[in-house]
Amino acid sequence: MNEDYLINWMPVLVTAAVGFFAIIGLFFIARFVSPRKFSAMKELPYECGIPASKYNWSQIQIRYYVFAILFLIFDVEAVFLFPWALVYMESNPLVFYEMIMFIGILFFGIIYAWRKGVLQWR
């Protein structure tokens, strides 16, 4: 193997080794320093500070999850718009039409969600 090749990868290998040993060391430190008082209350599942009920089911409102998914979709769209604007300034018009199609698909998605009543917060 070429010696220059090894020299170029040496910082990566050293950083990986230091990171690996740091993680292992922190696990060992946490094992010895952490308190070890076990109780029946600690064995229960944690539900956001609310004691768990004896029933295994609960009523879940799916509209909150759908609203969150729609937020993520349009948040990702906003993330794509800024780099697109920078690329569009320096490239051909094809990039413009590609982004118009992307925004159009998302626009039809928001119209569909609006007509289905998903965006109504009750």
C-alpha positions as CSV (number, residue, x, y, z in Angstrom):
1,M,0.0,0.0,0.0
2,N,1.1,3.5,-0.7
3,E,2.5,5.3,2.4
4,D,0.8,8.6,1.5
5,Y,-2.5,6.8,1.5
6,L,-2.0,5.6,5.0
7,I,-0.9,9.0,6.2
8,N,-4.1,10.6,4.8
9,W,-6.3,8.2,6.7
10,M,-4.4,8.3,9.9
11,P,-6.4,11.2,11.5
12,V,-9.7,9.4,10.6
13,L,-8.5,6.2,12.3
14,V,-7.2,8.0,15.4
15,T,-10.5,9.9,15.7
16,A,-12.5,6.7,15.4
17,A,-10.3,5.0,18.0
18,V,-10.6,7.9,20.4
19,G,-14.4,8.0,19.9
20,F,-14.7,4.3,20.4
21,F,-12.7,4.2,23.6
22,A,-14.5,7.4,24.9
23,I,-17.8,5.6,24.5
24,I,-16.7,2.4,26.2
25,G,-15.1,4.5,29.0
26,L,-18.3,6.5,29.6
27,F,-20.3,3.3,29.7
28,F,-18.0,1.9,32.4
29,I,-18.0,5.2,34.4
30,A,-21.9,5.2,34.2
31,R,-22.0,1.6,35.4
32,F,-19.9,2.4,38.5
33,V,-21.3,5.8,39.4
34,S,-25.0,5.3,38.8
35,P,-27.3,4.6,41.8
36,R,-28.7,1.0,42.1
37,K,-31.8,1.2,44.2
38,F,-34.4,-1.1,42.5
39,S,-38.1,-0.8,43.3
40,A,-41.4,-2.0,41.9
41,M,-42.2,1.6,40.8
42,K,-39.1,1.7,38.6
43,E,-40.2,-1.4,36.8
44,L,-43.3,0.3,35.5
45,P,-43.4,1.9,32.0
46,Y,-42.9,5.7,32.0
47,E,-45.8,7.6,30.5
48,C,-44.8,11.3,30.5
49,G,-45.0,11.5,34.3
50,I,-48.4,9.9,34.4
51,P,-48.6,6.7,36.3
52,A,-49.5,3.8,34.0
53,S,-53.0,2.5,34.2
54,K,-53.9,-1.1,34.6
55,Y,-55.5,-1.1,31.1
56,N,-53.4,-1.9,28.1
57,W,-55.3,0.2,25.6
58,S,-56.1,3.9,25.3
59,Q,-57.9,6.0,22.9
60,I,-55.5,7.7,20.4
61,Q,-56.5,10.6,18.3
62,I,-55.0,9.9,14.9
63,R,-55.6,13.5,13.7
64,Y,-52.7,14.7,15.8
65,Y,-50.3,12.3,14.1
66,V,-51.7,13.2,10.6
67,F,-51.3,16.9,11.4
68,A,-47.7,16.3,12.5
69,I,-46.9,14.3,9.4
70,L,-48.3,17.1,7.2
71,F,-46.2,19.6,9.1
72,L,-43.1,17.5,8.5
73,I,-43.9,17.2,4.8
74,F,-44.3,21.0,4.3
75,D,-41.3,21.7,6.6
76,V,-39.2,19.5,4.3
77,E,-40.6,21.5,1.3
78,A,-39.4,24.7,2.9
79,V,-35.9,23.2,3.4
80,F,-35.8,22.3,-0.3
81,L,-36.9,25.7,-1.5
82,F,-33.8,27.7,-0.3
83,P,-31.2,25.5,-2.0
84,W,-33.4,25.4,-5.1
85,A,-33.4,29.2,-5.2
86,L,-29.6,29.2,-5.1
87,V,-29.2,26.6,-7.7
88,Y,-31.8,28.2,-10.0
89,M,-29.9,31.4,-10.1
90,E,-26.9,29.6,-11.6
91,S,-28.4,26.9,-13.8
92,N,-30.8,26.2,-16.6
93,P,-34.6,26.7,-16.7
94,L,-35.2,22.9,-16.4
95,V,-34.5,23.2,-12.6
96,F,-37.3,25.8,-12.4
97,Y,-39.9,23.4,-14.0
98,E,-38.8,20.5,-11.8
99,M,-39.4,22.6,-8.6
100,I,-42.7,23.8,-10.0
101,M,-43.8,20.2,-10.4
102,F,-42.6,19.4,-6.8
103,I,-44.5,22.4,-5.4
104,G,-47.5,21.4,-7.5
105,I,-47.6,17.9,-6.1
106,L,-47.4,19.2,-2.6
107,F,-50.1,21.8,-3.3
108,F,-52.5,19.1,-4.4
109,G,-51.6,17.2,-1.2
110,I,-52.5,20.2,0.9
111,I,-55.7,20.7,-1.0
112,Y,-56.6,17.1,-0.5
113,A,-55.9,17.3,3.2
114,W,-57.9,20.5,3.5
115,R,-60.9,18.9,1.8
116,K,-60.8,15.9,4.0
117,G,-60.8,18.1,7.1
118,V,-57.4,17.1,8.4
119,L,-56.4,20.7,9.0
120,Q,-59.4,21.4,11.2
121,W,-58.1,21.5,14.8
122,R,-61.0,20.4,17.0
